[in-house]
């Protein structure tokens, strides 16, 4: 390619005006005018639509008044749009109508100011604005804590603590707070104590509240809800195993044993096929079961013989178990004064294990571990305490004028016992041992009537005091009601068993 003409060309001699852009013609101006017209029209329509919406919303809002906090003057807020009823009238008439509307609004607002917010909302706001702010603090007592420590931990006034402790007997439990107990403190915005709640247990709490004259203490008590429940069962292996399978816990089983323990020896007399049934209470708090209550009525059939017991609380508040006829289930003596493993020797003739010759055994030997507690079988007075020949360490108790009991081969005596001291039924008097002529630890127990030895296992024990004559009618009605409920439950259980069998 020949570049010489291009390189030798004289650019300075060229006319640069020929390269200038051409001027706008009529078509360009028409397009610009059309664009401006379109944009203007669109802006006008948008502004009118917004103005109309704003006018409608202002028309819907009623005229309200607001009170200036500083001057106390009343201001009238009117809608910006003119009401339709006067929109077509001259300006003077419109102005007069507006002034008349304003006067009516001012007169109505003087009698009652319409709230701009809903009534409930305004009440809530007012309450929130006027009520003081309170804060609740929860505190759990730790090991080694005292109420003074809790006050110091939350920077509460020691003077308030002193005033609370000076309230008297009602605040005395605050001196003996225990780990795990809870406190609730209510404080105001100045961290000043307004209220304190001390939760002593599930049922009782102490409330301290500040009032104008000082602190005031009150005790709050809760009562558990009681519900009746029924359980029935049959002895197949042992009372403990079968009762537990029926739904009874250990405490309820022991209550049943203590009720019928005067008539039934649960260590020796139980047989397979014996039945039991009881109506008892369950205690609930906040919908949750917290414990089993008292047995209200019970039935126990042992070797074909049926025993009934009814719990009755007299008007004086004394509670005991009675037969349906009003006789006390509690006899004057315990049948067995010790928890034993087995009977090692019964009442009657036997070959003495130490003397190796036949002798009359005047009591019953209960084999038990050394140190097992021995209980007094009845109320009475100790007439002998000490060593007594082959009996070893022994105690003799006289019960009234006719009865006496002897407890021998003791390892030791309960402290505080001496000749002439009165003891209660079930009170521990000594511990199982092997003192005297004994081959192993056991309790030798004798029962005497007018000085004559009787078999403790078969002797007929005297009854305790029956129901008071003044309460007998009320007791009869109470017993009939409970036994009817017990029978109704037993009938349902028997019917269900019969249905399931088929």
Order of alpha helices (4+ residues) and beta strands (2+ residues): alpha-alpha-beta-beta-alpha-alpha-beta-alpha-alpha-beta-beta-beta-beta-beta-alpha-alpha-beta-beta-beta-beta-beta-beta-beta-beta-beta-beta-beta-beta-beta-beta-beta-beta-alpha
